[in-house]
Amino acid sequence: MTWRPRLTVRLRLTLSYAGLLVVAGAVVACIIWLVFRIVPNYPLTAANPRDQQPAPTRGEILHLVVTLSGWALGFLAIVGLAGGWFLAGRMLKPLQEITAAARKAASGSLDHRIGLTGIRDEFTDLSDTFDEMLDRLQRSFEQYRRFAANASHELRTPHAVMKTMLDVAQTDPEHQDVPQLVKRLAETNQRGINIVETLLSLTALSNRDVELDPVDLAAVLRSAWPALSSEAAGAGVTLSSELDESVVEGNDVLLHQLVTNLVQNAIRHGGGAVSVTVGRGSLVVRNDGAVLDPAVVRTFVEPFAKSRYGAGHGLGLALVDRIVEVHHGRLELVVNVDGGLTATVVLPEARVDT
């Protein structure tokens, strides 16, 4: 590799300041020299004939101008270098702070923030953008760590339960209810399959584009209503709906999954009543229940979040959030004052040709 001298921005700015100052001084000196060059070379005499002091000639004046201009340019060069070095360092100090923060972030420390204050300029804009990027990176890494820990736990649990049941059956095979054992093994195995399939769905939605067509959100809910009503009846939950025609840009299969997951989540984690409302480009699912912590609710869209706070493996709302994202919509989770949760999905309405 060929070695190349490193010219810092501060040094280049210093040289630029000094060079500009010297050039400006040289231009002024040249103008003065040219002015004296066009002055007629007449002998200069004193205005008073009695004054016998010798008057300088044009050549002497030009020589003096050139000499003084040289000294002035040297002085300007020194001032330009010293002042330029100081000014460049002061102007680039915010950039040094941003560089130091970037080095810390590269070493794995994401909790440092620059927080530049003062006059709004390009450096403060860059600082704010960098701090915002660090915030998002820190949240993403924290979510990834929680996801990895919870995924390991959730995927290990079904296998551990099945191993325990099989160990007990092997220890005392004569006193086992084989049909009941097979049923419990099948249920536990199905739980593991559901987790893996949902994770695969999340991954698939992250890596492909979805073709969107006009879909009536109310019709999607009506198709899913029998299964949802049956589950609500089995859980002792009152399920009500208010449906208006709402044609959105969507994928029928994914919207069916979205509606099912959202209403099932309200049934399983709410109180005794769930209401579903479909309006223009929106789906609102409200349930009653205990008063929730807003900080906890904000994590419900993370994979396996629900498994930390209640029943289920916690992938339902994560899948809903991903489906809403690929539909270019918006999901809002709002804590009800009297308890429970209201989930609102807003999707782009389809253009209807008239």
N, C-alpha and C positions, 0 to 999 in steps of 0.2 A: 504494500500500500504506500502510495506517495504521500509524504508528509506535507501538509499545507499549514501555513501559519494561521492561527485563530484570531480573527478580528472580531472583537465583541461589538455589540450594538452601541455600547457606551463609547467605545473608542472611535467608531465610525461617526457617531453623532458629534463627538468632540472635534474630530478632524473636519467635519462638514461645517460646524459653527465657525471654527478658526479660519478655514479656507474661504468661507463666504465673507467674513469680516475683512480678511486681507484683500480679497478681490475687490470688495466695495471701496476700501481705502486706496487701492491701486488705481481704480477708475477715477476717483476724485483727484488723485495726484496727477494722473495723465491729463485730465481736463485743465487743471491749473497750469501744467507745463505747456499745453497747446495754446492756452490763452496768452502766455508770455511769449510764445514763439511767434505769434502774429503781431505782437507789438513792434512798431518800427524801431530799428536799431539806431536812433538818433543819440548824439552825445547828450548826456544828462547834466544839467548845470543847476546850481542853486537859484531859487527865485530871487534872492537878494544878492546882487553882484558883490556886495561887501562880504558876504558869507563865503569864506575860502575853503570850507570843509569839502573834501572830495565826494562826489556823488557816485554811487555804484552803477556800473554798466549793466546792460541787459544780460550779458553773459554771466556776470557775477551773480545776478539775481537768479538766473536759471540754475546755476550751480548750487546756490543755497537752497532753492526749492527742491532740487533732486536729493541733496543731502538730508534735509529735514524730512522729506517724504520717505526716504529709506529708513531713517530712525523711527518714523511714525508707523510704517508698515511692520517693522520688527516688534514695536510695542503692541500693535494690534494683534499680531500673531500670538504673543505671550498671553495677552488678555483673553483672546479667543480660545486658546487651549485651556487656560485655567478656568475661565468662566464656563466654557462649553463642557468641560469635565464635570464641574459642579452641577450645572443645570441638567445635563444628561443623566447623572446619577440620581438627582432628585426626581426627574420625570420617570425614570425607569424603576424606581423603588417598588411601585406596585407590581411590576412584572416580576421582580425578584421574589416577592411574597407569593405570587401565583406559582412560580417555579418551585418554591419550597413546598407548597401544598401539593403540587403534582408529584414531587418526589416522595412525599409521605404516603400519598395515595398509591403510588406504584409499589411501595414496600408493604402494602396491605392495611395501612391505617386510613380508615374512611371517616373517622369521627372529627377530623380537623376541618375547620371552615375558615375562609379568608376574611370575609365580612369587611370589605373595603368601605370606608366612609369618605365623605368630602364631596367635591364637585363631581357631578355626573359626567363621565367621559367614556372613552372606549375601554379603559382599564377597569372601571367599575362595572361596566356591562359584562366584560369577560369574567370578572370575579364573581358576579352574581350567577352567570351561566355555569361557571365551574362549580360553585357551591350547590346549585340546583342539581347538577349532574351527580355530585357526591351524595346528595340526599337520596336520589333515585337508586344509585348503586348500592348504598347502604341498606335501603329497604329491600332491594332485590336479593342481596346476599343474606339478609336476615330471613327473608321468606324461603330462600333456598335451604338454609340450614334447618329451619323448622320443618320444611317439606321432607328433607332427607331423614331427619330424626323420626318424624311421624310415619313416613312411608315404611321405614324399617320396622317400626313397632307394629303398624297395621298389617303388614304382610307376614310378619313373624307370628302374630297372634293366632290366626287360623291353623297354621301348621303345629304350633305348640298345643293347641286344644285337641287337634286330631291325634297327636302323639300321646297325649295324656289318656285319651279315651282308649286308644289301642293298647297302651301299656296296662291299663286296668283290665281290659278284656283278656290280655294274654296272661295276666297274673291269676285271674279267677274266671276261666272260660265257661265253667259249668253254670255259674249263676248270672250269666249275662242275658239281657233281653235283646236278642239279636236284631229283631225288626226296629226296636227303638234306637239301638246303637247305629244301625245303618242310616236311619233317618237323621240322627244328630250329625253323623259324619257327612252326609249329603248336604245338610244345611250349612255346616261349617265350610265345606269345600266350595259351595256355591258363593259364600261370602267372599272367599279369596278370589274366585273367578270374577265376581262383580267388581272388586277393587281393581284387578288387573285390566279388565275390559274398559273401565272408566278412565284409568290412566292412559290406556292406548287411545281412547277417544280424545282426551285432552291433547295428547301429542299430535294426533292426526289433524285436529283443528288448528294447531299452531303452524303446521307445515304445508297447508294447502289453501287455495282459494275456493270459496263456495259460490256456486252459481245461484243467483237470487232471482226469484220470479214473484209476481203478485200472488199473495196468499192472504186469505181471510182469517185473521187471528181468532175471531169468534168461532169459525167453523173448526179450526184446529182444537179449540177448547171443547167444543161439543163432541168431537170424536174421542177425546181423552176422558170425558166426563163419567162414563159408566164405571171405568176402573177406579177413578178417583173417588166417586161416590161410594163404591163398595169398600174401599179402604177407610174412608171417613166413618162409615157406619160401623165397621169392625172396631174402630178406635173410639167410638162414642163421641165423635166430633160432628157438629152441625155444619154442613157445607152449603153455602148459598152462592148465587151468581147473578150478575147483571151484565148482559151481553148486548153490545151494539156492533153493527158491522164495522170492521176495521181492516182494510186491505193494506198490507205492508209489503215491502220488498224483503222476501225471505225464502228460506228453504223449508218445505213442508215437514220433512223428517226431523230436522234440527229444532224447528219450532215446537213440534210435538214433544220432543225431549225436554225442551225448555219449560213448557207449560207443566208437564208431568213432574219434573224435578221441583219446580217452584211450589206447586200446590202440595206435593208430598212432604216437602220440608215444613210447610206451614201446618200440615196435619200432625206430623210426628213430633214437632218440637214446640207446638203451641198449646193453647188451652182447650176450651170446648167449642170454639166457633171459628170458622174460616170463611171469609168472603172473597169472591173473585169478581173483578170488574174489568171489562174490556171496553175501551173507548177508542177514539181516533188515534191510531198509532201507539196505543199504550195498553199495558196489562198491569193491573194492580191486585196484589194478593195480600190480604190483611188477616192476621190471627191475633187472638188475645193470649194472655198468659202472664208470666212473671215479668217484672220490670228488668230490662236488660241494660248492661253497661255499654254505652256507645263505643268505647274503645275496643271492647271485645267484638262487637258487631262488625266493626270495620275489618276484622280478620276472617270473617265467615266465608269470604270468597277465596281464601287460600285453601289449597288442597289439605285435607285432614283436619281442618280447623274445628269442625263440629265434634270430632272424636275427642277433642280436649275439653269440650264444654257440655257434651250431652251424648245421646245415643247416635248410632250411625257411624259410617266411616268418614264422613265429612268431605265427600267429593261432589255432592249434589249441586251446591251453590257455586263451587269452583267451575263445574261444567256449564252451569247457567251463565256465569260471567264470561266464559270463553265463547259461548254461542252468541251472546249479545255483542261481543267484540267483533266477531267475524261478520255480524249483520250491521256493523257500523252504528250500533245503538248505544243505549246508556242504561245501567242498572243502578238503582238507588235503594239502599237499605236504611230505613228510618225507624228509630225506636218510638213506640207509642207511649204517650204520657201515662196512660192507664194500664200499661203492660202489653207485652207482645211486640210484634214487628210488622211493619208495612214494607213490602218489596214492590218497587215500581220499575217496569221495563218499558223504555221508550224506544221505538223502532222507526226508521224512515218510512213514511207512507208511500205507497206505490202511486205512480202517475196513471191516472185513468183517462184514456183518450175519449173525447166527446165528439 
